Amino acid sequence: MVVGVVSMVLMGVVEMVRKHDLRVHGGIQQNVAGVEYNASRVSIYWQTPQFLLVGVAESFTLVSGESVGSNRFVVFG
């Protein structure tokens, strides 16, 4: 749970940096299928730590869920 919260805080910080970069530098104009988009110059690799933290939080959730599920399994026979 704590790892998930830290990941969300990190996501918010990255989003603030991205929006600040767009305000200050104006971003990069990209043409996708004839439509102009204003993209940020912030690298996509800034998102790597937050996705790693989400993966760690998910693995903790999976392990605890499997533990609870296996403890409640009844064997007939």
C-alpha positions as CSV (number, residue, x, y, z in Angstrom):
1,M,0.0,0.0,0.0
2,V,2.8,2.4,0.9
3,V,4.6,1.6,-2.3
4,G,1.5,2.4,-4.3
5,V,1.1,5.8,-2.5
6,V,4.8,6.6,-3.2
7,S,4.2,5.7,-6.9
8,M,1.2,8.0,-7.1
9,V,3.1,10.9,-5.5
10,L,5.9,10.4,-8.0
11,M,3.4,10.4,-10.8
12,G,2.1,13.7,-9.6
13,V,5.6,15.2,-9.5
14,V,6.4,14.0,-13.0
15,E,3.1,15.5,-14.3
16,M,4.0,18.9,-12.7
17,V,7.4,18.8,-14.3
18,R,5.8,18.0,-17.7
19,K,3.3,20.8,-17.4
20,H,5.9,23.3,-16.3
21,D,8.1,22.3,-19.3
22,L,5.2,22.9,-21.6
23,R,4.5,26.3,-20.1
24,V,8.2,27.4,-20.2
25,H,9.4,25.9,-23.5
26,G,6.2,25.4,-25.4
27,G,6.7,21.8,-26.2
28,I,7.2,20.2,-29.6
29,Q,4.7,20.3,-32.4
30,Q,3.9,16.8,-33.7
31,N,1.8,15.9,-36.7
32,V,-0.1,12.6,-36.2
33,A,-2.5,11.6,-39.0
34,G,-2.9,15.2,-40.1
35,V,-3.6,16.5,-36.6
36,E,-1.2,18.8,-34.8
37,Y,-0.4,18.0,-31.2
38,N,1.7,19.9,-28.7
39,A,3.9,17.3,-27.0
40,S,6.2,17.8,-24.0
41,R,10.0,17.6,-24.4
42,V,10.2,15.6,-21.1
43,S,11.7,12.2,-21.8
44,I,9.4,9.1,-21.5
45,Y,12.1,7.6,-19.2
46,W,10.9,9.9,-16.4
47,Q,8.0,7.5,-16.0
48,T,10.2,4.4,-15.5
49,P,10.5,4.7,-11.7
50,Q,6.8,5.1,-11.2
51,F,6.0,2.1,-13.3
52,L,8.6,0.0,-11.5
53,L,7.0,1.0,-8.2
54,V,3.5,0.1,-9.5
55,G,4.9,-3.3,-10.5
56,V,6.4,-3.8,-7.0
57,A,3.1,-2.9,-5.3
58,E,1.2,-5.2,-7.6
59,S,3.6,-8.1,-6.8
60,F,3.1,-7.5,-3.1
61,T,-0.7,-7.6,-3.6
62,L,-0.5,-10.7,-5.7
63,V,1.6,-12.6,-3.1
64,S,-0.7,-11.6,-0.2
65,G,-3.8,-12.5,-2.2
66,E,-2.4,-15.9,-3.1
67,S,-1.5,-16.5,0.6
68,V,-5.0,-15.7,1.7
69,G,-6.6,-17.8,-1.0
70,S,-4.4,-20.9,-0.4
71,N,-5.1,-20.8,3.4
72,R,-8.8,-21.0,2.8
73,F,-8.6,-23.9,0.4
74,V,-10.4,-27.0,1.6
75,V,-9.3,-30.5,0.5
76,F,-12.1,-33.0,0.2
77,G,-11.3,-36.6,0.1
